[in-house]
Amino acid sequence: MALSIDTSRALRTPSELVALVGAIRDAPANEPETDSVEWKSNWDITDAAVRFETARHILGFGNRTLFAAQQQFEGCAYLVTGAEPGGIVGAPTVDPADLDNRLGKLIAPGQPRWSPTYVTVDGQQVLIFTIESPRQGDPIFTLQKGFDKAPAGRIYVRRHGKTEEASPVDIRALEARGQAVRPKVELAVTRADETAILRAASFSGDDLKEWLQAERQRLALPPEPAPGSHNFLTSFSVPASYLDRDPRSRDRYTQEVEAYLARAKLRWLAMVASETVRHRLAPLALQIVNPTDRNFTGVELVVALPDEQMAWTSTDDVEKTIAPPEPPEPWGEQRLYSRISPVAIRRALVDTDEVEREGPRRRVRFSPRHVRPGETVQLPPVFLTVPAAQADHDLTVRWRLTSSGVDGWQEGEIAFDVADEPVAVTAGNG
């Protein structure tokens, strides 16, 4: 019987790899390995002989034919170490850089492409090697350095769930793979909503000054109580647990407030950006269109924004990126409850992809996708904070698209209309 896991798509995320380990663990003892999955228990990668065996299996997975590889996991293969049917034994943890250096002596860079990932299952660390799908035009992947009785240049393949030396028939098939002309990217990137109009956000330095002044007033120390004055709370029978005396001195609290106000501009910026996301003023909605009858795997889209634009995937992304300071809790002699800050950033969680930032430039990198023949894949929106100066002007973004299964790339531009009048945005508005 087959492993209890979906093999129609590549396993990329930690949770997907954990599911693979769980499927191996829960499989019957006689479960056979396949041309896409191999597992090993008690696998100490720090041992030279084990590293050779690891390289041998990686090379075997890389030397599969395109047809055989595409039958499962979109062509990817997995070597799972530290797990077997019936249990998880774990694998020693090795620094990825050291692992790459040691296996790099046996496998030429990118021949095949592989990557290690550690996941925790049943309290044990399991090391999984992901071997990327072979592609048309790939050369024959060979052992780069001899070990024991295996000389450099030896060729390994997968056959009936085992890694074995290549036969003359295998070598001819791999030669044909290397001589084939790889197809090019033939996809299109378009707007998901052709009628959408972006709206710029209007906010100013005066808004910031007004907000900072309001924050200073909100956090101001109350006057010192007059000597012998009577606190009305003590007139009632209130449990001591409800009367939480502020442990800070007035001087210490003043220092906390001043330290916060020195960086509070970041909090204001985060709240303004959060409002533009929450109200979806400028969603960047794109889609990938496959007009051909071919599959494209590992399709990755990168969108470059103009330098003055700010891009976010959610309000959580705003807070994570700007890292605004938290205000101190207002000082009080006694209080019956912990106050909730009235300027807390509102959350607007959305299902979006990575935003990659490089200095003043901003790039939106969408995670790889499988685009099937004739399919249109809508991408999750990324939200922009468009400055007021951009109102009544087109906003143009550049895009580049690649696929792990073919050579080259495509690139182009997409223009978005920006509304004539900006929308007034204030920190924490409703």
N, C-alpha and C positions, 0 to 999 in steps of 0.2 A: 504494500500500500504506500501511497505518497505521503510526504510530510503534510501535516495539517496547517498549511499556510498558503496565502494567495501568491501564485507564481506569475501572474499576468503583468506585474510591474516590478521594477527594480526596488530593492529595499535600501532606503537612504537614511531615514531618521533613526535616532537612538531607539525609539519605541518600536520601530519596525524590525531593527536588528535584535532587540530583546525578544520580540515575538518569534523570530527565527530560532534563537537559542531555546526558547520554551518549546517550540515544535520538535526540536531534536531531542530535548530532555524527555518529552512525553511520548516519543515514538517507541514502538516495540523494539526489543533487543535485536531482532533480525531485520530491521529496516535497512535497505540497501542505500549506499551513497549514490549520487547521480553525477552527471556531467556538469552540474552547476553547483552542487553542494558537497563538501567533504568536511568531516569533523574528526577531531583528535582529542583524546584525553591525556592527562599527564604530559603536556606538551611544553617543555622548557626551552623557550626560544633563545635563552642565553647559551645553550649548548651548540657547538659548531655543527654536529651531525644533524640536529634538529633544524638548524637554519638551512642547511642544504636541502633537507626534505621539504621545508617550507617553500624554498625557491623552486624546487622541482614541481610541486603542485601548482604554484603560481604560473610557471611557464606552461604547464600542461593546460591550465584553464585558458591561458592566452592563445594557445595554438589550436583552439577549436575552430571548426568551420563556421562561417557566418550563419548558415542554416541551422546547425546544431545549437549554436549559442542562443539564437533568437527564440528558441522554443520555450525558454523560461526566463523570468526576471529581466526582460528586455535586453538579454544578452549578458548581463552581469553574472558573476560567479562568486561563491563565498567559501572561504576556508575558515572554519570555526574551531578554535583551539581552547581546550579547557572544558569541553562538554561532550556528552555522548548520550545515546538513548538510555534512559534510566537514571541519569544524575548529572550534576554539575560539580566538577572538581576544581575549576579555576585555572588560571594561567599566570605565571610571573609577570609583574608589571615592568615594562622596559620603556625607556624614554623613546618617543617616536623618532627623534633625530638619530639616535644611536641605532635604532632598528633599520632606518632607511640607509644608514651608512654601511651596516654589516650586510644587509641583503643586497645592497647596490653593488657589492663586489661579485655577486653571482648573477644578477639580473641587470641588463642594460637599462638606463633611464627611459621610462616610457615604453618598454618592450617586455611585457605589457604594462599598462598603467594599473597601479594597485595602491591601496591605502589601508592603514591599520586603524581599528576603532576598538576601544575598550568599553564594554557595557557590564553592568552589575546585574546578576541574576541569582536569586536565592542566596544573597550575601557574598557571592563569589565574583571576582573579576574574570571576564571571558574576553579573549582577544579574537577579533574577527578581521580577516583580510578580505577586502572587497576587490575583486578583479574586474576591471571594466570590460565591456563588450569588445570583441575583435571587430575590425572594420575592413572594408575593402581597401586594398592597397597596403595593408600591414605586411611587413616582412615576416620571415620565420623567426620566432623568438628562440634564442639558444642560450645555453649555459655559458656564462662569461668566464668562469674560473673553475678549473677542475677540482674535484673533491674525491678522495679515496680512489675508487676504480672508475669514476665517471670523469672523462676528459672534458676540457672546455670545448664548446661547440655542440655538445650533445643536445638532441631535440626530444622534447617530451610532449605527449598529447594525452587527452582524456579519451578513454575507451571503456564503455560499460561501467561507469562509475569508478574507474581506477586511472591512475596516472602511470603511463607506460612509455617506453621508448617508441619513437615514430617508426612506422614501417615505410617501405618505398611508396605505397599507395598514399599514406598520410603526407609524405613529403611532397608528392605531386599535387595533392589538393592544396597544401599551403603555398606552393609556388604559384598556383593559379590564383589564390587569394591575393598574393603580392603583386601580380601582374594586372589585376583588374583595375579599371579606372573608377575611382571613387566619385559618387555623385556630389553635386554641389547643393548648397542650401537653396531651396525654392519655396520660401515662405514669405508672407506679408504681415506687416504690423500696421494696424489701423486703429482709429478711434472706436471705442465700443459704443459711444453715443455721439453721432455726428451733430446733433442739435444742441449739445451741452455748451453752456457759456460759463466761463470761470468768472469769479468775482474777487476783486482785489479787496484788501483789508486796510482800513484807515485807522491809524493810531499815531500819536505824536508824543514829543517830549513833554508837552504840557500835561498830557494824560498821565505820564510817568510821575511827574512832579506832584500832581494832585493825589495820586495813589500813595506815593511815599509819605506824603504829609498825613494822609488818613491812617496809614500804618503806624506812624510815629504817635499819633494821638490815641489810637486804639491800644497801644502797648505802653502808654505813659503810666508812670507810677502814680497811684492815688496819694493824696496828701497824708502826711504823718498824722496818726490819731493823737488827739490832745491828751495830755497826761490825765489818767483817771477816767477817761471816757468809757462808756458802757457799750459793749457789743451786744446788739439785740439777740444774737444767736444763743448767747449764754442764758437768755431768759427762758428758753424752751428746753425740754428734756430731749436732746438729740444724741443718739449713740455716738460714742467717740470715733468710731470707724468712719462716720460721715463727715467729721470735721478734720479735714486733711490740712494741717498747718503747713504753709509753704516753707520748705527748708532753706530757701535761698535768702540771703541778706539783700537789702535794698541795693547796695553797691554791686553785688554780684549780678543781680537781675538787670541793672542798668548796663553793665558790660555785655550781657547776653543780647540785649536789645540793640546796642550800638554795633556789635559784631554782625548781627542779622541785617540791619539796615544798610551796612556797608556793601552787602552783596544782594540786597533785595531786588535790585534791577533785574537780576536773572529770574527771580520768581515772577516778576511782572511780565517779562518776555515769555516765560513758559505759559503763564495763564492766558496771555493774548493769543499765542500760537495754539494753545489748547482749544480756545474758542473757535478759531478758524477751522480746526479739525472737527470739533463737535457739531458745528453748524454746516459742515461740508461746503464751505465757500468755494473751494477750487479742487474738486476731485480729478485726479489724472487717471482716466479709465481707458485702458488699452486692450487690444485683443490680438492674438496670433492666428492667422488664417493659413490653412494648408490647401492650396488649390490643386494639388497633385494627387496621384493614386499611390503614393509611397508613404511609409512611416518615417517620422523623424523623431529620434530619441535624444534625450538629454538636451532639449532645446532651452537655451538660456538667453534672456533678453536683458540688455543693459541700456538704460535711458540716461542721457546726460542732460542736466538742467542748466539754464543760464545761471551765472555766478550769483546773481542777487536773489535767487529763489531759495526758499526753505521748504524741504520736503519731509513729510512724516508718515509713518504707517498708522499711528494711533496717538491718543493723548498720552498713553504710557511711554511711547517712543519720545514724545516731546520732553517729558520729565527726565527720562533716562539720559537723553542727549544733552540737555541744558543743565541738568543737575542743580535745580534751584535750591536755595537754603530753606530749611524749615523754620518758621517763626517760633520764638520761645512762647511757652504758655503764659498768658497774662498773669502778672503777679497779684497775689491776694493774700490777705492775712488768714482768712479761712474760706473754704469753699465746699459746697455740698456735692459737687460732681466735677469731673474733668471736662473742661470746655472743648468743643470741637472747633477748629479754626474756621472762621467764615470765609477764608480765602483759599480753601483747599481746591486743588486742581480737579476739575470734573473728569471722570474717565469716559472715554468713548471707544470701547474695544471693538476692533474690526479685524477681519482675517486678511492680513496683508503680508507682504514679503519684505525682504531685507532692504534697508536703505544704507548704502555705503557712502561714506563721506571721505573726501581726500582734500584736506586744507579748505580753501575757499570754494573749490568745485564740489558739486554734489552729484552723485550717481545713484540711480535706483537700479538695484540688481534683483531680478526676479528669479526665484529658485527654478532649477531645471524641470522641464515638463516633457511628456510624451504627446506629440501631436499626430494624430492618426489621419489617414487619407480623407480629404474633404472636410476635415474638422475645423471648427472655429473655437479657440480656447480663450475665454474671457479671463483676464487677469484681475486680481483684487485691486481696488483703487488705492492710490497713494495720494495723500492730501498735501496741497501746497499752501504756503502762506505767501500770497502774492502782494507785494508792496503797492501802495496807492499810486505811485508814479507809473505803474504798468497799466492802469485803467485806460480803456479805450485803445489799447494796443494789442497786437497779436503776441502770443507767447509761443515760441518755437522750441521744441525739444528735439534732440538728436538721439537716434537709437542704433544699436548694433545687435545683431542676432546671430548666434552660432548653434551648431548641433554636434553632439559628440559622435554621431554616426556618419557625418560627411565632412568634406573639406571646406575651407573658406568660411566666409561670413557674408551677411547682407547688412546694409546700413542705409539710413535715410533720415528724413525729418518729418515732423508732424506739427502743424500749427493749430493753436487753440485761440478762440476769440475770448477777450476779456471785456466784461461789461463796462459801459461808459462811466458809471459812478461807483466809487468804492463803498464798501459797507463799513460803517463805524463800528469798531470792535473795542471793548473795554475789558479790563481784567475782571474775570468773574461775573460777567453779565449773564443774564438768564436766557 
